[in-house]
Amino acid sequence: MNDFEKLTILIGSYKLDPSDKCYHEIENIMISYQANTPDIVRENMEHKSIQKIMENPTTISDDIVESLIDAFSNFINYPTNANADSFKRIMQEYKTRFNANN
């Protein structure tokens, strides 16, 4: 199973139970994904038009699930440190809101 597949499964798990263990597993796989970015993603990152679209980290909206999915997508398609930090920040906000509602 590659890092993308692992992240996809873990995000699904995190949405159901945003545990610290799952968060840290996601964080570790994110590091691996950044270090071993697929060639097609790396090539796409070099295009100026894609850089313009993806260089802005995801913001948190009222629909936190949508923000989580958007941040995940941005990280997968443009795995910069800024998008990684944005993704982690949104995962933390998701956990906060999840716990407040349960």
C-alpha positions in Angstrom: 0.0 0.0 0.0 1.4 3.4 -0.9 1.4 6.6 1.2 -1.6 8.0 -0.7 -3.7 4.9 0.0 -2.6 4.8 3.7 -3.5 8.5 4.1 -6.9 8.0 2.4 -7.7 5.2 4.8 -6.4 7.1 7.9 -8.4 10.2 7.0 -11.5 8.1 6.9 -10.7 6.7 10.3 -9.8 10.2 11.7 -13.2 11.5 10.6 -14.9 8.8 12.7 -12.5 9.0 15.7 -10.0 11.9 15.7 -7.6 10.2 18.1 -4.0 11.3 18.9 -2.8 8.0 17.6 -4.4 8.4 14.3 -3.2 12.0 14.0 0.4 10.9 14.6 0.1 8.1 12.1 -1.2 10.6 9.5 1.6 13.0 10.4 4.3 10.3 9.9 2.9 9.2 6.5 2.7 12.9 5.4 6.4 13.1 6.1 7.0 10.0 4.0 4.7 11.3 1.2 6.6 14.6 1.1 9.9 12.7 0.9 8.7 10.3 -1.8 6.3 12.5 -3.7 5.0 10.7 -6.8 6.6 11.8 -10.1 3.4 13.1 -11.6 2.7 15.3 -8.5 6.3 16.6 -8.6 6.0 17.4 -12.3 2.6 19.2 -11.7 4.1 21.2 -8.9 6.5 22.8 -11.4 3.7 24.4 -13.5 3.2 28.0 -12.7 -0.6 27.8 -13.1 -0.8 25.0 -10.5 1.5 26.8 -8.2 -0.8 29.8 -8.2 -3.8 27.7 -7.3 -2.2 25.5 -4.7 0.2 27.8 -2.9 -2.6 29.2 -0.7 -3.2 27.0 2.3 -6.8 25.9 3.0 -8.8 28.0 5.4 -11.2 26.7 8.0 -14.8 27.1 7.0 -18.0 26.5 8.9 -18.2 23.0 7.3 -15.1 21.5 9.0 -15.5 18.2 7.1 -15.3 20.1 3.8 -12.2 22.0 5.1 -10.6 18.7 6.1 -11.2 17.1 2.7 -10.0 20.3 0.9 -6.8 20.4 3.0 -6.1 16.7 2.4 -6.6 17.2 -1.3 -4.3 20.3 -1.4 -1.6 18.4 0.5 -1.8 15.3 -1.7 -1.7 17.4 -4.9 0.9 20.0 -3.7 2.8 18.6 -0.7 4.5 21.7 0.6 5.2 22.5 4.2 2.6 25.2 4.1 -0.1 22.8 2.9 1.1 20.2 5.5 0.8 22.7 8.3 -2.6 23.8 7.1 -3.8 20.2 6.9 -2.5 19.5 10.5 -4.1 22.7 11.8 -7.5 21.7 10.2 -7.2 18.2 11.6 -6.8 19.7 15.1 -9.8 22.0 14.6 -11.8 19.0 13.4 -10.9 17.1 16.5 -11.9 20.1 18.7 -15.3 20.4 17.0 -15.8 16.7 17.0 -15.1 16.5 20.8 -17.3 19.5 21.5 -20.3 17.8 19.7 -19.8 14.4 21.4 
